[in-house]
C-alpha cells in the first residue's frame, strides 16, 4: 500500500504541491499517498497493454495514455495516477495546466502485492465516481489474471475474470486483446 502522508489537503493545495514535487502522490478524499516505483514486469505489462490497445485505436476517436497522467474526481477531492487510461473524443482537463484528466472511459491498473488492495478498493472507489468511466481493468503481474469491471449503470458493475492464456478480453466492446500478449515476456 502506498505511504499515507498526514495532513488534510484541499484540491488547490494538492495540485500546487504535486506540480512542484519530483515524486508522485495521489489524493483520495483528504488523504495524500506517496506512490511507490514500479517493477520491470509491471512496466512491461503496461507497455504491452498500451501497444495492443493503441494499435486498434489509431483510426478511431480515442486517445491512450500511460503512467504519468493524473485523473481527477473533483466532487470527491480525489486525484489518482492510473497505469493506463483511454479517453474517447477530446480530453477534458481540470484547468489550463493540461496535466489532470476528468473524462477517461477506460482505466487499467497493474497490481503488485503492495498495491493490490489499494487499487482494488480505494482507487476503484474513486474511479467509480467518474461519470465517463465505462471499464476498470485490473491486471495481476505475479500470475496470469485479468479482471474487468464493466459499468452497467451508476454504482452497478459487471465483473469478469480471465485466467487462461488462450482467453481474449474485449475492452469497450470493440478492442480485442489476447491474454497471452498482455503477458508477453513476463516470467512468473
C-alpha positions in Angstrom: 0.0 0.0 0.0 1.3 3.5 -0.8 2.6 5.5 2.1 0.0 7.9 3.7 1.2 11.4 4.4 -0.6 13.0 7.4 -2.4 16.3 6.5 -5.8 17.3 5.3 -5.5 18.6 1.7 -7.7 20.7 -0.5 -7.6 20.2 -4.2 -5.8 23.5 -4.6 -3.2 22.6 -2.0 -2.7 19.2 -3.6 -2.3 20.4 -7.2 0.1 23.2 -6.1 2.1 20.7 -4.1 2.1 17.9 -6.8 3.0 20.2 -9.7 6.2 21.2 -7.8 7.2 17.8 -6.5 9.5 15.3 -8.3 7.7 12.3 -6.7 4.1 11.3 -7.5 1.3 11.5 -4.9 -2.3 10.5 -5.0 -5.1 12.4 -3.1 -8.1 10.3 -2.1 -10.6 12.4 -0.2 -8.4 14.5 2.0 -5.6 11.9 2.4 -2.4 12.0 0.3 -0.4 8.9 -0.6 3.2 8.8 -1.8 3.4 6.5 -4.8 5.9 3.7 -5.0 8.1 2.9 -8.0 7.1 0.1 -10.4 8.9 -3.2 -11.2 10.2 -4.3 -14.5 7.3 -6.7 -15.1 4.8 -4.0 -14.1 6.2 -1.7 -16.7 6.4 -4.5 -19.3 2.7 -5.4 -18.8 1.7 -1.7 -19.1 3.8 -1.3 -22.2 2.3 -4.5 -23.7 -1.3 -3.3 -23.0 -0.6 0.2 -24.4 0.8 -1.3 -27.6 -2.0 -3.8 -28.0 -4.8 -1.3 -27.4 -3.1 1.6 -29.3 -2.9 -0.5 -32.5 -6.7 -0.7 -32.5 -7.3 3.0 -31.6 -5.3 4.6 -34.4 -8.2 5.1 -36.8 -10.8 5.9 -34.1 -11.6 8.8 -31.9 -9.7 7.6 -28.8 -6.5 8.6 -27.0 -4.5 6.2 -24.9 -2.0 7.4 -22.2 0.1 5.7 -19.6 1.6 6.3 -16.3 2.0 10.0 -15.7 -1.4 11.4 -16.4 -3.4 12.3 -13.4 -7.2 11.6 -13.3 -9.5 13.7 -11.1 -12.7 13.0 -9.4 -13.4 16.7 -8.5 -16.6 16.3 -6.4 -14.8 13.9 -4.1 -11.5 15.7 -3.9 -9.5 12.7 -5.4 -6.6 12.5 -7.8 -5.0 9.3 -9.0 -2.4 8.1 -11.5 -3.7 5.1 -13.3 -1.2 2.9 -15.1 -3.1 3.3 -18.4 -6.2 5.3 -19.4 -8.2 5.7 -22.6 -10.2 8.9 -23.5 -12.9 9.0 -26.1 -13.0 12.2 -28.1 -11.4 15.3 -26.7 -9.7 15.3 -23.3 -11.3 17.3 -20.5 -8.9 18.9 -18.1 -9.2 20.3 -14.6 -7.5 23.6 -15.6 -5.2 25.2 -18.1 -2.2 23.1 -16.9 -3.3 20.1 -19.1 -2.0 17.6 -16.6 -5.2 16.3 -15.0 -7.9 14.5 -17.0 -11.6 14.2 -15.9 -13.1 12.1 -18.7 -11.5 8.6 -19.1 -13.7 5.8 -20.5 -11.2 3.0 -19.6 -8.7 2.7 -16.8 -6.2 -0.1 -16.3 -4.2 -0.8 -13.1 -1.4 -3.4 -12.9 -1.4 -5.0 -9.4 1.5 -5.8 -7.2 1.4 -7.4 -3.7 1.9 -4.0 -2.2 -0.7 -2.1 -4.2 -3.4 -4.8 -4.8 -5.8 -3.9 -2.0 -5.3 -0.1 -2.6 -6.0 -0.4 -6.3 -9.0 -2.8 -5.8 -10.6 -0.7 -3.1 -9.5 2.9 -2.6 -8.8 3.7 -6.2 -11.8 1.8 -7.5 -14.0 3.8 -5.1 -12.6 7.0 -6.8 -12.9 5.7 -10.3 -16.5 4.5 -9.9 -17.5 8.1 -9.3 -16.2 9.2 -12.8 -19.3 9.6 -14.9 -17.5 8.9 -18.2 -15.7 5.7 -17.0 -17.1 2.6 -18.7 -14.5 0.0 -17.7 -11.9 -0.6 -15.0 -9.3 -3.3 -15.7 -7.1 -5.0 -13.1 -4.1 -6.9 -14.3 -2.1 -9.1 -11.9 1.7 -9.0 -12.5 2.5 -12.2 -10.5 0.1 -14.5 -12.2 -2.0 -14.7 -15.4 -5.2 -13.0 -14.4 -7.2 -10.0 -15.6 -10.4 -8.7 -14.0 -12.7 -6.4 -15.9 -15.3 -4.2 -14.2 -17.9 -3.0 -16.8 -20.3 -0.3 -15.8 -23.9 -1.4 -16.4 -25.4 1.6 -14.6 -24.1 4.1 -11.9 -22.8 2.0 -9.0 -23.7 -1.2 -10.8 -20.7 -3.1 -12.3 -20.4 -6.5 -14.0 -17.2 -8.4 -13.1 -15.5 -10.8 -15.4 -12.3 -12.7 -14.7 -9.9 -14.1 -17.2 -7.0 -16.5 -16.3 -6.5 -18.8 -19.4 -3.7 -17.8 -21.7 -6.0 -18.6 -24.7 -8.6 -16.0 -23.5 -9.1 -12.8 -25.4 -10.5 -9.9 -23.5 -12.8 -7.3 -25.1 -12.4 -3.7 -24.0 -15.1 -1.1 -24.6 -16.9 -3.7 -26.7 -14.5 -3.0 -29.6 -10.9 -3.7 -28.7 -9.7 -7.3 -28.5 -6.6 -8.2 -26.5 -5.3 -11.8 -26.2 -4.3 -12.5 -22.6 -1.0 -14.2 -23.7 0.0 -11.0 -25.5 -0.6 -8.9 -22.3 1.9 -11.2 -20.6 4.4 -11.5 -23.4 7.9 -11.9 -22.0 6.6 -11.8 -18.4 8.1 -14.5 -16.1 6.2 -15.7 -13.1 
